[in-house]
Amino acid sequence: MFIDRLIDGVLKVNNPVVVGLDTRIEHVPEGLRSGVNDAQDIFKYNREILDAVKGLVTAIKIQSACYEALGVEGVSVYKQTIDYARDMGLLVIGDVKRGDIGSTAEEYGKAHFSAFGCDAITVNPYMGMDTIEPFIKCCLDLDKGLFVLIKTSNPGSNDFQNLDVGGKKLYEVVAQKVFEESEKYKGEKGYSFIGGVLGATYPDELQNAREILKSSFLLIPGYGAQGGKAEDIALGFTKGIGALINASRSVLTSHKNEEYRRIYGDDYASCIKHEVTRMRDELLSHIKA
Protein backbone atom coordinates (compact mmCIF):
# COMPACT_ATOMS: atom_id res chain seq x y z
CA MET A 1 0.00 0.00 0.00
CA PHE A 2 1.16 3.54 -0.81
CA ILE A 3 1.15 4.68 2.80
CA ASP A 4 3.33 1.77 3.92
CA ARG A 5 5.86 2.57 1.18
CA LEU A 6 5.85 6.20 2.29
CA ILE A 7 6.47 5.30 5.93
CA ASP A 8 9.22 2.84 5.01
CA GLY A 9 10.90 5.56 2.96
CA VAL A 10 10.71 8.18 5.71
CA LEU A 11 12.15 5.75 8.25
CA LYS A 12 14.92 4.69 5.87
CA VAL A 13 16.22 8.24 5.29
CA ASN A 14 15.25 9.38 8.83
CA ASN A 15 13.87 12.59 7.39
CA PRO A 16 10.27 13.93 7.39
CA VAL A 17 11.08 16.69 4.86
CA VAL A 18 9.33 16.59 1.49
CA VAL A 19 10.87 18.93 -1.09
CA GLY A 20 8.36 21.16 -2.85
CA LEU A 21 9.02 21.82 -6.52
CA ASP A 22 6.88 24.95 -6.84
CA THR A 23 9.50 26.05 -9.34
CA ARG A 24 9.21 29.36 -11.18
CA ILE A 25 11.78 30.85 -13.53
CA GLU A 26 12.85 33.40 -10.88
CA HIS A 27 13.94 30.49 -8.67
CA VAL A 28 16.29 29.11 -11.32
CA PRO A 29 19.94 30.17 -10.84
CA GLU A 30 21.19 32.57 -13.50
CA GLY A 31 23.86 30.05 -14.46
CA LEU A 32 21.17 27.53 -15.49
CA ARG A 33 18.98 29.93 -17.49
CA SER A 34 19.16 29.85 -21.25
CA GLY A 35 16.95 32.90 -21.64
CA VAL A 36 15.18 31.05 -24.42
CA ASN A 37 12.87 28.46 -22.90
CA ASP A 38 11.61 28.99 -19.33
CA ALA A 39 9.95 25.56 -19.12
CA GLN A 40 13.11 23.67 -20.04
CA ASP A 41 15.22 25.88 -17.75
CA ILE A 42 12.88 24.95 -14.90
CA PHE A 43 13.21 21.28 -15.77
CA LYS A 44 17.00 21.64 -15.80
CA TYR A 45 16.90 23.08 -12.26
CA ASN A 46 14.39 20.46 -11.10
CA ARG A 47 16.80 17.75 -12.22
CA GLU A 48 19.59 19.47 -10.29
CA ILE A 49 17.43 19.55 -7.15
CA LEU A 50 16.31 15.92 -7.51
CA ASP A 51 19.87 14.70 -8.04
CA ALA A 52 20.94 16.64 -4.95
CA VAL A 53 18.23 15.26 -2.63
CA LYS A 54 18.46 11.63 -3.71
CA GLY A 55 18.99 9.60 -0.54
CA LEU A 56 18.09 12.58 1.67
CA VAL A 57 14.30 12.55 1.24
CA THR A 58 11.72 9.96 0.29
CA ALA A 59 9.20 12.20 -1.51
CA ILE A 60 8.72 15.42 -3.42
CA LYS A 61 5.63 17.61 -3.75
CA ILE A 62 5.11 19.22 -7.14
CA GLN A 63 2.75 22.19 -7.55
CA SER A 64 0.92 21.74 -10.84
CA ALA A 65 -0.05 25.42 -11.19
CA CYS A 66 3.57 26.47 -11.67
CA TYR A 67 3.75 24.27 -14.75
CA GLU A 68 0.24 24.84 -16.10
CA ALA A 69 1.05 28.57 -16.17
CA LEU A 70 3.62 27.86 -18.89
CA GLY A 71 1.11 26.17 -21.17
CA VAL A 72 1.58 22.93 -23.06
CA GLU A 73 5.35 22.84 -22.60
CA GLY A 74 5.00 23.55 -18.90
CA VAL A 75 2.59 20.63 -18.49
CA SER A 76 5.11 18.48 -20.37
CA VAL A 77 7.79 19.53 -17.86
CA TYR A 78 5.40 18.66 -15.02
CA LYS A 79 5.22 15.13 -16.44
CA GLN A 80 8.97 14.99 -17.14
CA THR A 81 9.74 16.03 -13.56
CA ILE A 82 7.40 13.40 -12.13
CA ASP A 83 8.97 10.71 -14.33
CA TYR A 84 12.50 11.80 -13.38
CA ALA A 85 11.68 11.69 -9.66
CA ARG A 86 9.96 8.32 -9.83
CA ASP A 87 12.82 6.84 -11.86
CA MET A 88 15.05 7.82 -8.92
CA GLY A 89 12.79 5.92 -6.54
CA LEU A 90 11.17 9.02 -5.03
CA LEU A 91 7.45 9.19 -4.29
CA VAL A 92 5.62 12.09 -5.92
CA ILE A 93 2.78 14.09 -4.36
CA GLY A 94 0.93 16.16 -6.94
CA ASP A 95 -0.22 19.37 -5.26
CA VAL A 96 -3.31 19.84 -7.42
CA LYS A 97 -6.05 20.59 -4.83
CA ARG A 98 -8.75 19.15 -7.03
CA GLY A 99 -12.34 18.72 -5.87
CA ASP A 100 -15.37 18.12 -8.04
CA ILE A 101 -18.42 15.92 -8.35
CA GLY A 102 -18.82 12.43 -9.74
CA SER A 103 -17.32 11.66 -13.11
CA THR A 104 -15.36 14.93 -13.22
CA ALA A 105 -13.47 14.01 -10.03
CA GLU A 106 -12.87 10.57 -11.49
CA GLU A 107 -11.30 12.16 -14.58
CA TYR A 108 -9.07 14.34 -12.41
CA GLY A 109 -7.96 11.17 -10.63
CA LYS A 110 -7.16 9.44 -13.90
CA ALA A 111 -5.25 12.50 -15.10
CA HIS A 112 -2.93 12.89 -12.13
CA PHE A 113 -2.60 9.26 -11.05
CA SER A 114 -2.50 7.50 -14.41
CA ALA A 115 -1.57 10.02 -17.12
CA PHE A 116 0.91 12.05 -15.06
CA GLY A 117 1.94 9.28 -12.66
CA CYS A 118 1.64 10.90 -9.21
CA ASP A 119 1.75 8.57 -6.22
CA ALA A 120 -0.57 10.83 -4.22
CA ILE A 121 -2.41 14.11 -4.73
CA THR A 122 -3.94 16.87 -2.62
CA VAL A 123 -7.73 17.20 -2.81
CA ASN A 124 -10.23 19.81 -1.63
CA PRO A 125 -13.21 18.45 0.37
CA TYR A 126 -15.12 21.70 0.76
CA MET A 127 -17.76 20.72 -1.85
CA GLY A 128 -18.63 17.69 0.27
CA MET A 129 -17.35 14.20 0.96
CA ASP A 130 -18.97 12.80 -2.18
CA THR A 131 -16.33 14.73 -4.15
CA ILE A 132 -13.63 12.65 -2.43
CA GLU A 133 -15.18 9.25 -3.16
CA PRO A 134 -14.07 9.04 -6.83
CA PHE A 135 -10.49 9.79 -5.76
CA ILE A 136 -10.67 7.07 -3.10
CA LYS A 137 -11.80 4.60 -5.76
CA CYS A 138 -8.81 5.58 -7.92
CA CYS A 139 -6.51 5.03 -4.95
CA LEU A 140 -7.95 1.58 -4.33
CA ASP A 141 -7.66 0.63 -8.00
CA LEU A 142 -4.18 2.05 -8.55
CA ASP A 143 -2.57 1.88 -5.06
CA LYS A 144 -2.27 5.64 -4.58
CA GLY A 145 -2.77 8.15 -1.77
CA LEU A 146 -4.68 11.32 -0.90
CA PHE A 147 -3.95 14.34 1.26
CA VAL A 148 -7.21 16.13 2.05
CA LEU A 149 -7.20 19.87 2.86
CA ILE A 150 -8.20 20.31 6.49
CA LYS A 151 -6.70 23.57 7.77
CA THR A 152 -4.46 25.41 5.32
CA SER A 153 -1.50 27.67 6.09
CA ASN A 154 -2.72 30.90 4.45
CA PRO A 155 -4.11 33.75 6.60
CA GLY A 156 -7.46 33.69 4.74
CA SER A 157 -8.10 30.10 5.83
CA ASN A 158 -9.77 31.57 8.92
CA ASP A 159 -12.50 33.10 6.74
CA PHE A 160 -14.22 29.75 6.33
CA GLN A 161 -12.24 26.93 7.94
CA ASN A 162 -12.58 28.36 11.46
CA LEU A 163 -16.29 29.16 11.27
CA ASP A 164 -18.37 27.82 14.16
CA VAL A 165 -20.56 24.89 13.11
CA GLY A 166 -22.70 23.60 15.96
CA GLY A 167 -20.04 24.30 18.56
CA LYS A 168 -17.14 23.03 16.45
CA LYS A 169 -14.89 24.74 13.93
CA LEU A 170 -15.55 23.82 10.32
CA TYR A 171 -12.04 22.36 9.91
CA GLU A 172 -12.77 20.08 12.90
CA VAL A 173 -15.95 18.83 11.25
CA VAL A 174 -14.00 18.13 8.05
CA ALA A 175 -11.22 16.41 10.03
CA GLN A 176 -13.78 14.15 11.75
CA LYS A 177 -15.36 13.21 8.40
CA VAL A 178 -11.92 12.45 6.94
CA PHE A 179 -11.03 10.39 10.02
CA GLU A 180 -14.18 8.29 9.69
CA GLU A 181 -13.38 7.60 6.03
CA SER A 182 -9.67 7.02 6.58
CA GLU A 183 -10.31 4.33 9.21
CA LYS A 184 -11.64 2.07 6.44
CA TYR A 185 -8.34 2.02 4.54
CA LYS A 186 -5.44 1.43 6.90
CA GLY A 187 -2.19 -0.22 5.89
CA GLU A 188 0.06 -2.58 7.80
CA LYS A 189 1.60 0.22 9.86
CA GLY A 190 -1.73 1.56 11.11
CA TYR A 191 -1.98 4.59 8.87
CA SER A 192 -4.49 5.20 6.08
CA PHE A 193 -3.77 6.16 2.49
CA ILE A 194 -6.13 9.08 3.19
CA GLY A 195 -4.05 11.80 4.86
CA GLY A 196 -4.65 15.43 5.76
CA VAL A 197 -3.10 18.82 4.97
CA LEU A 198 -2.51 21.00 8.05
CA GLY A 199 -0.66 24.31 7.96
CA ALA A 200 2.38 24.77 10.20
CA THR A 201 1.32 28.38 10.72
CA TYR A 202 -1.58 27.31 12.98
CA PRO A 203 -0.04 25.13 15.72
CA ASP A 204 -3.17 24.97 17.90
CA GLU A 205 -5.28 23.74 15.02
CA LEU A 206 -2.49 21.38 13.95
CA GLN A 207 -2.39 19.79 17.39
CA ASN A 208 -6.17 19.60 17.56
CA ALA A 209 -6.49 17.98 14.13
CA ARG A 210 -3.68 15.54 14.93
CA GLU A 211 -5.77 14.26 17.84
CA ILE A 212 -8.78 13.78 15.54
CA LEU A 213 -6.92 12.26 12.58
CA LYS A 214 -5.48 9.33 14.48
CA SER A 215 -4.82 7.14 11.44
CA SER A 216 -3.92 9.83 8.90
CA PHE A 217 -0.45 10.86 7.79
CA LEU A 218 -0.25 14.66 7.69
CA LEU A 219 1.25 16.87 5.00
CA ILE A 220 2.35 20.08 6.70
CA PRO A 221 3.12 23.16 4.57
CA GLY A 222 4.16 26.56 5.91
CA TYR A 223 7.51 25.65 7.48
CA GLY A 224 10.31 28.17 7.05
CA ALA A 225 9.48 30.99 4.64
CA GLN A 226 5.82 31.15 5.74
CA GLY A 227 6.74 31.31 9.41
CA GLY A 228 6.03 27.81 10.71
CA LYS A 229 8.50 26.82 13.47
CA ALA A 230 10.00 23.39 14.08
CA GLU A 231 8.73 23.27 17.67
CA ASP A 232 5.18 23.91 16.45
CA ILE A 233 5.45 21.35 13.65
CA ALA A 234 6.41 18.71 16.19
CA LEU A 235 2.76 18.82 17.34
CA GLY A 236 1.82 17.03 14.13
CA PHE A 237 3.80 13.90 15.03
CA THR A 238 2.89 10.88 17.12
CA LYS A 239 5.81 8.94 18.60
CA GLY A 240 8.18 10.46 16.07
CA ILE A 241 6.15 9.67 12.97
CA GLY A 242 2.97 10.63 11.18
CA ALA A 243 3.81 13.70 9.11
CA LEU A 244 5.66 15.09 6.12
CA ILE A 245 6.99 18.64 6.31
CA ASN A 246 6.97 20.50 3.02
CA ALA A 247 9.81 22.88 2.21
CA SER A 248 9.71 24.71 -1.10
CA ARG A 249 11.04 28.25 -1.18
CA SER A 250 13.96 27.66 1.18
CA VAL A 251 15.23 24.82 -1.03
CA LEU A 252 14.49 26.49 -4.37
CA THR A 253 16.32 29.66 -3.33
CA SER A 254 19.12 28.02 -1.33
CA HIS A 255 21.61 29.17 -3.99
CA LYS A 256 20.79 32.77 -2.97
CA ASN A 257 21.60 32.15 0.71
CA GLU A 258 24.63 34.34 1.48
CA GLU A 259 26.16 31.86 3.91
CA TYR A 260 25.82 28.97 1.47
CA ARG A 261 27.20 31.04 -1.41
CA ARG A 262 30.20 31.97 0.69
CA ILE A 263 30.88 28.27 1.32
CA TYR A 264 29.83 26.68 -2.00
CA GLY A 265 29.82 29.46 -4.59
CA ASP A 266 27.85 28.31 -7.63
CA ASP A 267 27.70 24.68 -6.50
CA TYR A 268 23.89 24.65 -6.41
CA ALA A 269 23.65 20.98 -5.45
CA SER A 270 25.69 21.55 -2.28
CA CYS A 271 23.51 24.54 -1.34
CA ILE A 272 20.41 22.35 -1.73
CA LYS A 273 21.87 19.47 0.28
CA HIS A 274 22.97 21.84 3.04
CA GLU A 275 19.48 23.35 3.35
CA VAL A 276 17.64 20.01 3.34
CA THR A 277 20.09 18.59 5.89
CA ARG A 278 19.74 21.68 8.08
CA MET A 279 15.95 21.39 8.06
CA ARG A 280 16.08 17.67 8.79
CA ASP A 281 18.36 18.20 11.80
CA GLU A 282 16.27 21.08 13.13
CA LEU A 283 13.03 19.11 12.84
CA LEU A 284 14.43 15.92 14.34
CA SER A 285 15.73 17.87 17.33
CA HIS A 286 12.12 18.76 18.20
CA ILE A 287 10.28 15.58 17.24
CA LYS A 288 10.05 13.11 20.09
CA ALA A 289 10.18 9.41 19.25
Beta strands, then each sheet from edge to edge (+ up, - down):
strand 1: 17-21
strand 2: 59-63
strand 3: 91-98
strand 4: 120-123
strand 5: 145-151
strand 6: 164-165
strand 7: 168-169
strand 8: 192-198
strand 9: 216-220
strand 10: 243-247
sheet 1: 1+ 2+ 3+ 4+ 5+ 8+ 9+ 10+ 1+
sheet 2: 6+ 7-
end
